[in-house]
Amino acid sequence: MNLAKEKVKDAASTAKAKAKITHAKVAEKTEAATARSHDERELAHERGKAKVAAAEAELHQAKVTHREEAMEYRLHKRGHKHGGGH
């Protein structure tokens, strides 16, 4: 049951991260299209890459949090089931 919750949370985080990545790419293309010089286009590209990297890092951090929650649940569950009377 907890594995299913973990997978659902991961899927939700992935969808959210992909939306942020898409938004960052669209913003980059918009900024590059309105840029007046090559340097401004290059700067827009770098900003876009930074936003994409931040969204991917946030996704990985969310997945780590989900794994930690699942591990805590399993450890807590086992502790009450087998070690309650000691």
PDB file of N, CA, C and O in Angstrom:
ATOM      1  N   MET A   1       0.824  -1.190   0.000  1.00  0.00           N
ATOM      2  CA  MET A   1       0.000   0.000   0.000  1.00  0.00           C
ATOM      3  C   MET A   1       0.866   1.251   0.000  1.00  0.00           C
ATOM      4  O   MET A   1       0.607   2.193  -0.748  1.00  0.00           O
ATOM      5  N   ASN A   2       1.892   1.257   0.838  1.00  0.00           N
ATOM      6  CA  ASN A   2       2.740   2.425   0.917  1.00  0.00           C
ATOM      7  C   ASN A   2       3.544   2.613  -0.362  1.00  0.00           C
ATOM      8  O   ASN A   2       3.838   3.744  -0.751  1.00  0.00           O
ATOM      9  N   LEU A   3       3.898   1.520  -1.013  1.00  0.00           N
ATOM     10  CA  LEU A   3       4.612   1.598  -2.281  1.00  0.00           C
ATOM     11  C   LEU A   3       3.747   2.293  -3.318  1.00  0.00           C
ATOM     12  O   LEU A   3       4.253   3.077  -4.120  1.00  0.00           O
ATOM     13  N   ALA A   4       2.472   2.021  -3.313  1.00  0.00           N
ATOM     14  CA  ALA A   4       1.554   2.675  -4.248  1.00  0.00           C
ATOM     15  C   ALA A   4       1.486   4.173  -3.970  1.00  0.00           C
ATOM     16  O   ALA A   4       1.481   4.976  -4.902  1.00  0.00           O
ATOM     17  N   LYS A   5       1.434   4.553  -2.698  1.00  0.00           N
ATOM     18  CA  LYS A   5       1.422   5.974  -2.343  1.00  0.00           C
ATOM     19  C   LYS A   5       2.695   6.652  -2.817  1.00  0.00           C
ATOM     20  O   LYS A   5       2.662   7.771  -3.328  1.00  0.00           O
ATOM     21  N   GLU A   6       3.817   5.966  -2.645  1.00  0.00           N
ATOM     22  CA  GLU A   6       5.102   6.511  -3.065  1.00  0.00           C
ATOM     23  C   GLU A   6       5.122   6.729  -4.578  1.00  0.00           C
ATOM     24  O   GLU A   6       5.605   7.755  -5.056  1.00  0.00           O
ATOM     25  N   LYS A   7       4.599   5.764  -5.323  1.00  0.00           N
ATOM     26  CA  LYS A   7       4.567   5.878  -6.778  1.00  0.00           C
ATOM     27  C   LYS A   7       3.654   7.017  -7.222  1.00  0.00           C
ATOM     28  O   LYS A   7       3.978   7.743  -8.162  1.00  0.00           O
ATOM     29  N   VAL A   8       2.528   7.174  -6.557  1.00  0.00           N
ATOM     30  CA  VAL A   8       1.614   8.258  -6.898  1.00  0.00           C
ATOM     31  C   VAL A   8       2.270   9.604  -6.618  1.00  0.00           C
ATOM     32  O   VAL A   8       2.172  10.524  -7.430  1.00  0.00           O
ATOM     33  N   LYS A   9       2.931   9.721  -5.485  1.00  0.00           N
ATOM     34  CA  LYS A   9       3.627  10.970  -5.160  1.00  0.00           C
ATOM     35  C   LYS A   9       4.729  11.263  -6.172  1.00  0.00           C
ATOM     36  O   LYS A   9       4.908  12.407  -6.590  1.00  0.00           O
ATOM     37  N   ASP A  10       5.470  10.223  -6.565  1.00  0.00           N
ATOM     38  CA  ASP A  10       6.520  10.401  -7.569  1.00  0.00           C
ATOM     39  C   ASP A  10       5.929  10.864  -8.900  1.00  0.00           C
ATOM     40  O   ASP A  10       6.477  11.749  -9.556  1.00  0.00           O
ATOM     41  N   ALA A  11       4.813  10.262  -9.289  1.00  0.00           N
ATOM     42  CA  ALA A  11       4.171  10.635 -10.548  1.00  0.00           C
ATOM     43  C   ALA A  11       3.694  12.088 -10.508  1.00  0.00           C
ATOM     44  O   ALA A  11       3.837  12.824 -11.484  1.00  0.00           O
ATOM     45  N   ALA A  12       3.133  12.487  -9.385  1.00  0.00           N
ATOM     46  CA  ALA A  12       2.670  13.866  -9.244  1.00  0.00           C
ATOM     47  C   ALA A  12       3.847  14.835  -9.290  1.00  0.00           C
ATOM     48  O   ALA A  12       3.761  15.887  -9.923  1.00  0.00           O
ATOM     49  N   SER A  13       4.938  14.487  -8.628  1.00  0.00           N
ATOM     50  CA  SER A  13       6.121  15.337  -8.640  1.00  0.00           C
ATOM     51  C   SER A  13       6.719  15.422 -10.040  1.00  0.00           C
ATOM     52  O   SER A  13       7.172  16.485 -10.466  1.00  0.00           O
ATOM     53  N   THR A  14       6.718  14.304 -10.748  1.00  0.00           N
ATOM     54  CA  THR A  14       7.239  14.288 -12.108  1.00  0.00           C
ATOM     55  C   THR A  14       6.396  15.175 -13.019  1.00  0.00           C
ATOM     56  O   THR A  14       6.938  15.932 -13.823  1.00  0.00           O
ATOM     57  N   ALA A  15       5.096  15.086 -12.898  1.00  0.00           N
ATOM     58  CA  ALA A  15       4.207  15.921 -13.718  1.00  0.00           C
ATOM     59  C   ALA A  15       4.440  17.397 -13.424  1.00  0.00           C
ATOM     60  O   ALA A  15       4.489  18.219 -14.340  1.00  0.00           O
ATOM     61  N   LYS A  16       4.584  17.728 -12.152  1.00  0.00           N
ATOM     62  CA  LYS A  16       4.816  19.113 -11.758  1.00  0.00           C
ATOM     63  C   LYS A  16       6.157  19.605 -12.302  1.00  0.00           C
ATOM     64  O   LYS A  16       6.252  20.726 -12.801  1.00  0.00           O
ATOM     65  N   ALA A  17       7.188  18.773 -12.207  1.00  0.00           N
ATOM     66  CA  ALA A  17       8.511  19.151 -12.698  1.00  0.00           C
ATOM     67  C   ALA A  17       8.508  19.315 -14.215  1.00  0.00           C
ATOM     68  O   ALA A  17       9.123  20.242 -14.742  1.00  0.00           O
ATOM     69  N   LYS A  18       7.819  18.417 -14.916  1.00  0.00           N
ATOM     70  CA  LYS A  18       7.759  18.528 -16.377  1.00  0.00           C
ATOM     71  C   LYS A  18       7.033  19.807 -16.799  1.00  0.00           C
ATOM     72  O   LYS A  18       7.402  20.434 -17.792  1.00  0.00           O
ATOM     73  N   ALA A  19       6.014  20.188 -16.051  1.00  0.00           N
ATOM     74  CA  ALA A  19       5.313  21.436 -16.346  1.00  0.00           C
ATOM     75  C   ALA A  19       6.251  22.630 -16.146  1.00  0.00           C
ATOM     76  O   ALA A  19       6.260  23.560 -16.952  1.00  0.00           O
ATOM     77  N   LYS A  20       7.039  22.596 -15.069  1.00  0.00           N
ATOM     78  CA  LYS A  20       7.994  23.679 -14.824  1.00  0.00           C
ATOM     79  C   LYS A  20       9.057  23.724 -15.912  1.00  0.00           C
ATOM     80  O   LYS A  20       9.454  24.804 -16.351  1.00  0.00           O
ATOM     81  N   ILE A  21       9.518  22.563 -16.348  1.00  0.00           N
ATOM     82  CA  ILE A  21      10.538  22.493 -17.393  1.00  0.00           C
ATOM     83  C   ILE A  21       9.976  23.063 -18.696  1.00  0.00           C
ATOM     84  O   ILE A  21      10.640  23.846 -19.375  1.00  0.00           O
ATOM     85  N   THR A  22       8.757  22.666 -19.036  1.00  0.00           N
ATOM     86  CA  THR A  22       8.128  23.170 -20.252  1.00  0.00           C
ATOM     87  C   THR A  22       7.951  24.678 -20.179  1.00  0.00           C
ATOM     88  O   THR A  22       8.203  25.390 -21.151  1.00  0.00           O
ATOM     89  N   HIS A  23       7.517  25.158 -19.023  1.00  0.00           N
ATOM     90  CA  HIS A  23       7.335  26.601 -18.831  1.00  0.00           C
ATOM     91  C   HIS A  23       8.673  27.331 -18.990  1.00  0.00           C
ATOM     92  O   HIS A  23       8.730  28.394 -19.606  1.00  0.00           O
ATOM     93  N   ALA A  24       9.739  26.766 -18.439  1.00  0.00           N
ATOM     94  CA  ALA A  24      11.061  27.389 -18.546  1.00  0.00           C
ATOM     95  C   ALA A  24      11.525  27.433 -20.000  1.00  0.00           C
ATOM     96  O   ALA A  24      12.109  28.425 -20.436  1.00  0.00           O
ATOM     97  N   LYS A  25      11.271  26.374 -20.742  1.00  0.00           N
ATOM     98  CA  LYS A  25      11.680  26.337 -22.149  1.00  0.00           C
ATOM     99  C   LYS A  25      10.886  27.338 -22.982  1.00  0.00           C
ATOM    100  O   LYS A  25      11.443  27.995 -23.861  1.00  0.00           O
ATOM    101  N   VAL A  26       9.604  27.454 -22.710  1.00  0.00           N
ATOM    102  CA  VAL A  26       8.782  28.423 -23.431  1.00  0.00           C
ATOM    103  C   VAL A  26       9.248  29.839 -23.108  1.00  0.00           C
ATOM    104  O   VAL A  26       9.362  30.680 -24.000  1.00  0.00           O
ATOM    105  N   ALA A  27       9.515  30.097 -21.834  1.00  0.00           N
ATOM    106  CA  ALA A  27       9.999  31.421 -21.437  1.00  0.00           C
ATOM    107  C   ALA A  27      11.336  31.725 -22.102  1.00  0.00           C
ATOM    108  O   ALA A  27      11.581  32.853 -22.529  1.00  0.00           O
ATOM    109  N   GLU A  28      12.195  30.720 -22.189  1.00  0.00           N
ATOM    110  CA  GLU A  28      13.492  30.905 -22.849  1.00  0.00           C
ATOM    111  C   GLU A  28      13.305  31.261 -24.323  1.00  0.00           C
ATOM    112  O   GLU A  28      13.936  32.190 -24.829  1.00  0.00           O
ATOM    113  N   LYS A  29      12.440  30.522 -25.004  1.00  0.00           N
ATOM    114  CA  LYS A  29      12.205  30.783 -26.430  1.00  0.00           C
ATOM    115  C   LYS A  29      11.588  32.158 -26.646  1.00  0.00           C
ATOM    116  O   LYS A  29      11.935  32.856 -27.599  1.00  0.00           O
ATOM    117  N   THR A  30      10.680  32.544 -25.770  1.00  0.00           N
ATOM    118  CA  THR A  30      10.061  33.865 -25.872  1.00  0.00           C
ATOM    119  C   THR A  30      11.098  34.959 -25.668  1.00  0.00           C
ATOM    120  O   THR A  30      11.147  35.933 -26.419  1.00  0.00           O
ATOM    121  N   GLU A  31      11.923  34.787 -24.646  1.00  0.00           N
ATOM    122  CA  GLU A  31      12.956  35.781 -24.355  1.00  0.00           C
ATOM    123  C   GLU A  31      13.981  35.852 -25.489  1.00  0.00           C
ATOM    124  O   GLU A  31      14.438  36.935 -25.853  1.00  0.00           O
ATOM    125  N   ALA A  32      14.335  34.702 -26.039  1.00  0.00           N
ATOM    126  CA  ALA A  32      15.299  34.671 -27.145  1.00  0.00           C
ATOM    127  C   ALA A  32      14.710  35.317 -28.395  1.00  0.00           C
ATOM    128  O   ALA A  32      15.422  35.977 -29.151  1.00  0.00           O
ATOM    129  N   ALA A  33      13.415  35.127 -28.610  1.00  0.00           N
ATOM    130  CA  ALA A  33      12.779  35.702 -29.793  1.00  0.00           C
ATOM    131  C   ALA A  33      12.715  37.224 -29.721  1.00  0.00           C
ATOM    132  O   ALA A  33      12.761  37.902 -30.747  1.00  0.00           O
ATOM    133  N   THR A  34      12.608  37.759 -28.502  1.00  0.00           N
ATOM    134  CA  THR A  34      12.519  39.213 -28.358  1.00  0.00           C
ATOM    135  C   THR A  34      13.881  39.849 -28.110  1.00  0.00           C
ATOM    136  O   THR A  34      13.983  41.070 -27.999  1.00  0.00           O
ATOM    137  N   ALA A  35      14.921  39.035 -28.023  1.00  0.00           N
ATOM    138  CA  ALA A  35      16.265  39.569 -27.789  1.00  0.00           C
ATOM    139  C   ALA A  35      16.734  40.361 -29.009  1.00  0.00           C
ATOM    140  O   ALA A  35      16.393  40.036 -30.146  1.00  0.00           O
ATOM    141  N   ARG A  36      17.513  41.393 -28.752  1.00  0.00           N
ATOM    142  CA  ARG A  36      17.981  42.255 -29.838  1.00  0.00           C
ATOM    143  C   ARG A  36      19.387  41.914 -30.301  1.00  0.00           C
ATOM    144  O   ARG A  36      19.794  42.295 -31.399  1.00  0.00           O
ATOM    145  N   SER A  37      20.123  41.204 -29.473  1.00  0.00           N
ATOM    146  CA  SER A  37      21.501  40.883 -29.856  1.00  0.00           C
ATOM    147  C   SER A  37      21.789  39.415 -29.581  1.00  0.00           C
ATOM    148  O   SER A  37      21.030  38.723 -28.903  1.00  0.00           O
ATOM    149  N   HIS A  38      22.893  38.972 -30.122  1.00  0.00           N
ATOM    150  CA  HIS A  38      23.327  37.594 -29.916  1.00  0.00           C
ATOM    151  C   HIS A  38      23.586  37.332 -28.432  1.00  0.00           C
ATOM    152  O   HIS A  38      23.260  36.261 -27.922  1.00  0.00           O
ATOM    153  N   ASP A  39      24.169  38.307 -27.747  1.00  0.00           N
ATOM    154  CA  ASP A  39      24.461  38.145 -26.319  1.00  0.00           C
ATOM    155  C   ASP A  39      23.183  37.990 -25.494  1.00  0.00           C
ATOM    156  O   ASP A  39      23.141  37.198 -24.553  1.00  0.00           O
ATOM    157  N   GLU A  40      22.154  38.738 -25.844  1.00  0.00           N
ATOM    158  CA  GLU A  40      20.890  38.616 -25.126  1.00  0.00           C
ATOM    159  C   GLU A  40      20.253  37.242 -25.356  1.00  0.00           C
ATOM    160  O   GLU A  40      19.681  36.656 -24.437  1.00  0.00           O
ATOM    161  N   ARG A  41      20.355  36.734 -26.591  1.00  0.00           N
ATOM    162  CA  ARG A  41      19.840  35.388 -26.875  1.00  0.00           C
ATOM    163  C   ARG A  41      20.611  34.336 -26.088  1.00  0.00           C
ATOM    164  O   ARG A  41      20.032  33.391 -25.552  1.00  0.00           O
ATOM    165  N   GLU A  42      21.916  34.515 -26.030  1.00  0.00           N
ATOM    166  CA  GLU A  42      22.753  33.577 -25.275  1.00  0.00           C
ATOM    167  C   GLU A  42      22.403  33.620 -23.792  1.00  0.00           C
ATOM    168  O   GLU A  42      22.345  32.580 -23.135  1.00  0.00           O
ATOM    169  N   LEU A  43      22.173  34.800 -23.272  1.00  0.00           N
ATOM    170  CA  LEU A  43      21.786  34.958 -21.869  1.00  0.00           C
ATOM    171  C   LEU A  43      20.430  34.306 -21.612  1.00  0.00           C
ATOM    172  O   LEU A  43      20.236  33.672 -20.575  1.00  0.00           O
ATOM    173  N   ALA A  44      19.501  34.453 -22.536  1.00  0.00           N
ATOM    174  CA  ALA A  44      18.181  33.816 -22.404  1.00  0.00           C
ATOM    175  C   ALA A  44      18.334  32.303 -22.367  1.00  0.00           C
ATOM    176  O   ALA A  44      17.655  31.624 -21.598  1.00  0.00           O
ATOM    177  N   HIS A  45      19.224  31.778 -23.197  1.00  0.00           N
ATOM    178  CA  HIS A  45      19.461  30.330 -23.219  1.00  0.00           C
ATOM    179  C   HIS A  45      20.038  29.857 -21.885  1.00  0.00           C
ATOM    180  O   HIS A  45      19.621  28.824 -21.361  1.00  0.00           O
ATOM    181  N   GLU A  46      20.980  30.596 -21.342  1.00  0.00           N
ATOM    182  CA  GLU A  46      21.584  30.226 -20.054  1.00  0.00           C
ATOM    183  C   GLU A  46      20.554  30.275 -18.931  1.00  0.00           C
ATOM    184  O   GLU A  46      20.537  29.400 -18.066  1.00  0.00           O
ATOM    185  N   ARG A  47      19.698  31.291 -18.940  1.00  0.00           N
ATOM    186  CA  ARG A  47      18.637  31.370 -17.921  1.00  0.00           C
ATOM    187  C   ARG A  47      17.691  30.174 -18.030  1.00  0.00           C
ATOM    188  O   ARG A  47      17.277  29.600 -17.023  1.00  0.00           O
ATOM    189  N   GLY A  48      17.360  29.813 -19.265  1.00  0.00           N
ATOM    190  CA  GLY A  48      16.491  28.659 -19.481  1.00  0.00           C
ATOM    191  C   GLY A  48      17.116  27.381 -18.959  1.00  0.00           C
ATOM    192  O   GLY A  48      16.449  26.575 -18.309  1.00  0.00           O
ATOM    193  N   LYS A  49      18.400  27.196 -19.244  1.00  0.00           N
ATOM    194  CA  LYS A  49      19.091  26.005 -18.747  1.00  0.00           C
ATOM    195  C   LYS A  49      19.103  25.977 -17.228  1.00  0.00           C
ATOM    196  O   LYS A  49      18.941  24.915 -16.625  1.00  0.00           O
ATOM    197  N   ALA A  50      19.294  27.131 -16.605  1.00  0.00           N
ATOM    198  CA  ALA A  50      19.317  27.196 -15.138  1.00  0.00           C
ATOM    199  C   ALA A  50      17.945  26.840 -14.556  1.00  0.00           C
ATOM    200  O   ALA A  50      17.860  26.129 -13.554  1.00  0.00           O
ATOM    201  N   LYS A  51      16.883  27.328 -15.178  1.00  0.00           N
ATOM    202  CA  LYS A  51      15.534  27.020 -14.692  1.00  0.00           C
ATOM    203  C   LYS A  51      15.213  25.542 -14.848  1.00  0.00           C
ATOM    204  O   LYS A  51      14.592  24.944 -13.970  1.00  0.00           O
ATOM    205  N   VAL A  52      15.634  24.949 -15.960  1.00  0.00           N
ATOM    206  CA  VAL A  52      15.407  23.520 -16.180  1.00  0.00           C
ATOM    207  C   VAL A  52      16.178  22.707 -15.140  1.00  0.00           C
ATOM    208  O   VAL A  52      15.645  21.755 -14.570  1.00  0.00           O
ATOM    209  N   ALA A  53      17.421  23.083 -14.900  1.00  0.00           N
ATOM    210  CA  ALA A  53      18.232  22.368 -13.905  1.00  0.00           C
ATOM    211  C   ALA A  53      17.613  22.484 -12.512  1.00  0.00           C
ATOM    212  O   ALA A  53      17.615  21.518 -11.749  1.00  0.00           O
ATOM    213  N   ALA A  54      17.087  23.655 -12.182  1.00  0.00           N
ATOM    214  CA  ALA A  54      16.451  23.843 -10.873  1.00  0.00           C
ATOM    215  C   ALA A  54      15.205  22.968 -10.745  1.00  0.00           C
ATOM    216  O   ALA A  54      14.964  22.384  -9.689  1.00  0.00           O
ATOM    217  N   ALA A  55      14.419  22.876 -11.808  1.00  0.00           N
ATOM    218  CA  ALA A  55      13.217  22.034 -11.779  1.00  0.00           C
ATOM    219  C   ALA A  55      13.585  20.563 -11.632  1.00  0.00           C
ATOM    220  O   ALA A  55      12.922  19.828 -10.901  1.00  0.00           O
ATOM    221  N   GLU A  56      14.637  20.129 -12.321  1.00  0.00           N
ATOM    222  CA  GLU A  56      15.072  18.734 -12.207  1.00  0.00           C
ATOM    223  C   GLU A  56      15.613  18.440 -10.809  1.00  0.00           C
ATOM    224  O   GLU A  56      15.366  17.366 -10.262  1.00  0.00           O
ATOM    225  N   ALA A  57      16.343  19.383 -10.235  1.00  0.00           N
ATOM    226  CA  ALA A  57      16.861  19.201  -8.877  1.00  0.00           C
ATOM    227  C   ALA A  57      15.711  19.113  -7.876  1.00  0.00           C
ATOM    228  O   ALA A  57      15.753  18.318  -6.937  1.00  0.00           O
ATOM    229  N   GLU A  58      14.691  19.930  -8.084  1.00  0.00           N
ATOM    230  CA  GLU A  58      13.518  19.905  -7.207  1.00  0.00           C
ATOM    231  C   GLU A  58      12.798  18.553  -7.306  1.00  0.00           C
ATOM    232  O   GLU A  58      12.314  18.022  -6.306  1.00  0.00           O
ATOM    233  N   LEU A  59      12.736  18.012  -8.517  1.00  0.00           N
ATOM    234  CA  LEU A  59      12.119  16.696  -8.714  1.00  0.00           C
ATOM    235  C   LEU A  59      12.892  15.626  -7.949  1.00  0.00           C
ATOM    236  O   LEU A  59      12.293  14.797  -7.264  1.00  0.00           O
ATOM    237  N   HIS A  60      14.203  15.642  -8.061  1.00  0.00           N
ATOM    238  CA  HIS A  60      15.008  14.640  -7.365  1.00  0.00           C
ATOM    239  C   HIS A  60      14.880  14.784  -5.851  1.00  0.00           C
ATOM    240  O   HIS A  60      14.839  13.784  -5.134  1.00  0.00           O
ATOM    241  N   GLN A  61      14.816  16.014  -5.366  1.00  0.00           N
ATOM    242  CA  GLN A  61      14.652  16.240  -3.935  1.00  0.00           C
ATOM    243  C   GLN A  61      13.296  15.718  -3.457  1.00  0.00           C
ATOM    244  O   GLN A  61      13.194  15.145  -2.373  1.00  0.00           O
ATOM    245  N   ALA A  62      12.270  15.918  -4.261  1.00  0.00           N
ATOM    246  CA  ALA A  62      10.938  15.418  -3.899  1.00  0.00           C
ATOM    247  C   ALA A  62      10.939  13.896  -3.836  1.00  0.00           C
ATOM    248  O   ALA A  62      10.334  13.308  -2.939  1.00  0.00           O
ATOM    249  N   LYS A  63      11.617  13.262  -4.786  1.00  0.00           N
ATOM    250  CA  LYS A  63      11.676  11.801  -4.779  1.00  0.00           C
ATOM    251  C   LYS A  63      12.425  11.291  -3.554  1.00  0.00           C
ATOM    252  O   LYS A  63      12.050  10.268  -2.980  1.00  0.00           O
ATOM    253  N   VAL A  64      13.470  11.988  -3.151  1.00  0.00           N
ATOM    254  CA  VAL A  64      14.203  11.598  -1.940  1.00  0.00           C
ATOM    255  C   VAL A  64      13.285  11.706  -0.729  1.00  0.00           C
ATOM    256  O   VAL A  64      13.277  10.825   0.130  1.00  0.00           O
ATOM    257  N   THR A  65      12.522  12.773  -0.665  1.00  0.00           N
ATOM    258  CA  THR A  65      11.581  12.959   0.444  1.00  0.00           C
ATOM    259  C   THR A  65      10.557  11.830   0.478  1.00  0.00           C
ATOM    260  O   THR A  65      10.223  11.324   1.549  1.00  0.00           O
ATOM    261  N   HIS A  66      10.064  11.440  -0.685  1.00  0.00           N
ATOM    262  CA  HIS A  66       9.082  10.347  -0.740  1.00  0.00           C
ATOM    263  C   HIS A  66       9.701   9.039  -0.249  1.00  0.00           C
ATOM    264  O   HIS A  66       9.059   8.275   0.472  1.00  0.00           O
ATOM    265  N   ARG A  67      10.944   8.787  -0.641  1.00  0.00           N
ATOM    266  CA  ARG A  67      11.622   7.554  -0.201  1.00  0.00           C
ATOM    267  C   ARG A  67      11.823   7.562   1.315  1.00  0.00           C
ATOM    268  O   ARG A  67      11.633   6.545   1.981  1.00  0.00           O
ATOM    269  N   GLU A  68      12.209   8.720   1.848  1.00  0.00           N
ATOM    270  CA  GLU A  68      12.414   8.825   3.298  1.00  0.00           C
ATOM    271  C   GLU A  68      11.112   8.568   4.048  1.00  0.00           C
ATOM    272  O   GLU A  68      11.100   7.865   5.059  1.00  0.00           O
ATOM    273  N   GLU A  69      10.019   9.137   3.555  1.00  0.00           N
ATOM    274  CA  GLU A  69       8.724   8.923   4.203  1.00  0.00           C
ATOM    275  C   GLU A  69       8.345   7.446   4.177  1.00  0.00           C
ATOM    276  O   GLU A  69       7.832   6.912   5.160  1.00  0.00           O
ATOM    277  N   ALA A  70       8.599   6.798   3.056  1.00  0.00           N
ATOM    278  CA  ALA A  70       8.270   5.373   2.935  1.00  0.00           C
ATOM    279  C   ALA A  70       9.125   4.543   3.886  1.00  0.00           C
ATOM    280  O   ALA A  70       8.626   3.615   4.521  1.00  0.00           O
ATOM    281  N   MET A  71      10.406   4.875   3.984  1.00  0.00           N
ATOM    282  CA  MET A  71      11.288   4.129   4.882  1.00  0.00           C
ATOM    283  C   MET A  71      10.885   4.320   6.339  1.00  0.00           C
ATOM    284  O   MET A  71      10.881   3.365   7.116  1.00  0.00           O
ATOM    285  N   GLU A  72      10.548   5.550   6.709  1.00  0.00           N
ATOM    286  CA  GLU A  72      10.111   5.815   8.076  1.00  0.00           C
ATOM    287  C   GLU A  72       8.844   5.029   8.390  1.00  0.00           C
ATOM    288  O   GLU A  72       8.707   4.475   9.481  1.00  0.00           O
ATOM    289  N   TYR A  73       7.930   4.980   7.446  1.00  0.00           N
ATOM    290  CA  TYR A  73       6.685   4.241   7.643  1.00  0.00           C
ATOM    291  C   TYR A  73       6.983   2.763   7.867  1.00  0.00           C
ATOM    292  O   TYR A  73       6.447   2.138   8.782  1.00  0.00           O
ATOM    293  N   ARG A  74       7.855   2.212   7.007  1.00  0.00           N
ATOM    294  CA  ARG A  74       8.179   0.783   7.134  1.00  0.00           C
ATOM    295  C   ARG A  74       8.876   0.486   8.455  1.00  0.00           C
ATOM    296  O   ARG A  74       8.559  -0.508   9.108  1.00  0.00           O
ATOM    297  N   LEU A  75       9.812   1.325   8.856  1.00  0.00           N
ATOM    298  CA  LEU A  75      10.528   1.110  10.118  1.00  0.00           C
ATOM    299  C   LEU A  75       9.579   1.246  11.305  1.00  0.00           C
ATOM    300  O   LEU A  75       9.643   0.461  12.251  1.00  0.00           O
ATOM    301  N   HIS A  76       8.716   2.226  11.252  1.00  0.00           N
ATOM    302  CA  HIS A  76       7.758   2.437  12.331  1.00  0.00           C
ATOM    303  C   HIS A  76       6.788   1.259  12.418  1.00  0.00           C
ATOM    304  O   HIS A  76       6.456   0.792  13.507  1.00  0.00           O
ATOM    305  N   LYS A  77       6.348   0.796  11.270  1.00  0.00           N
ATOM    306  CA  LYS A  77       5.411  -0.332  11.220  1.00  0.00           C
ATOM    307  C   LYS A  77       6.062  -1.591  11.782  1.00  0.00           C
ATOM    308  O   LYS A  77       5.440  -2.317  12.557  1.00  0.00           O
ATOM    309  N   ARG A  78       7.286  -1.850  11.403  1.00  0.00           N
ATOM    310  CA  ARG A  78       7.993  -3.031  11.894  1.00  0.00           C
ATOM    311  C   ARG A  78       8.266  -2.939  13.387  1.00  0.00           C
ATOM    312  O   ARG A  78       8.178  -3.939  14.100  1.00  0.00           O
ATOM    313  N   GLY A  79       8.593  -1.760  13.855  1.00  0.00           N
ATOM    314  CA  GLY A  79       8.887  -1.574  15.279  1.00  0.00           C
ATOM    315  C   GLY A  79       7.691  -1.914  16.149  1.00  0.00           C
ATOM    316  O   GLY A  79       7.855  -2.527  17.204  1.00  0.00           O
ATOM    317  N   HIS A  80       6.504  -1.534  15.736  1.00  0.00           N
ATOM    318  CA  HIS A  80       5.312  -1.839  16.530  1.00  0.00           C
ATOM    319  C   HIS A  80       4.885  -3.286  16.375  1.00  0.00           C
ATOM    320  O   HIS A  80       4.324  -3.872  17.301  1.00  0.00           O
ATOM    321  N   LYS A  81       5.139  -3.852  15.244  1.00  0.00           N
ATOM    322  CA  LYS A  81       4.671  -5.201  14.979  1.00  0.00           C
ATOM    323  C   LYS A  81       5.521  -6.242  15.707  1.00  0.00           C
ATOM    324  O   LYS A  81       4.991  -7.187  16.292  1.00  0.00           O
ATOM    325  N   HIS A  82       6.844  -6.062  15.667  1.00  0.00           N
ATOM    326  CA  HIS A  82       7.725  -7.096  16.183  1.00  0.00           C
ATOM    327  C   HIS A  82       8.429  -6.709  17.483  1.00  0.00           C
ATOM    328  O   HIS A  82       8.814  -7.585  18.257  1.00  0.00           O
ATOM    329  N   GLY A  83       8.599  -5.439  17.728  1.00  0.00           N
ATOM    330  CA  GLY A  83       9.399  -5.059  18.898  1.00  0.00           C
ATOM    331  C   GLY A  83       8.611  -4.360  19.969  1.00  0.00           C
ATOM    332  O   GLY A  83       9.204  -3.708  20.829  1.00  0.00           O
ATOM    333  N   GLY A  84       7.306  -4.464  19.959  1.00  0.00           N
ATOM    334  CA  GLY A  84       6.473  -3.737  20.905  1.00  0.00           C
ATOM    335  C   GLY A  84       6.568  -4.232  22.335  1.00  0.00           C
ATOM    336  O   GLY A  84       6.438  -3.422  23.253  1.00  0.00           O
ATOM    337  N   GLY A  85       6.783  -5.498  22.573  1.00  0.00           N
ATOM    338  CA  GLY A  85       6.718  -6.038  23.919  1.00  0.00           C
ATOM    339  C   GLY A  85       8.072  -6.157  24.616  1.00  0.00           C
ATOM    340  O   GLY A  85       8.132  -6.660  25.738  1.00  0.00           O
ATOM    341  N   HIS A  86       9.128  -5.723  24.004  1.00  0.00           N
ATOM    342  CA  HIS A  86      10.463  -5.917  24.591  1.00  0.00           C
ATOM    343  C   HIS A  86      10.738  -4.871  25.573  1.00  0.00           C
ATOM    344  O   HIS A  86      11.810  -4.858  26.177  1.00  0.00           O
TER     345      HIS A  86
END
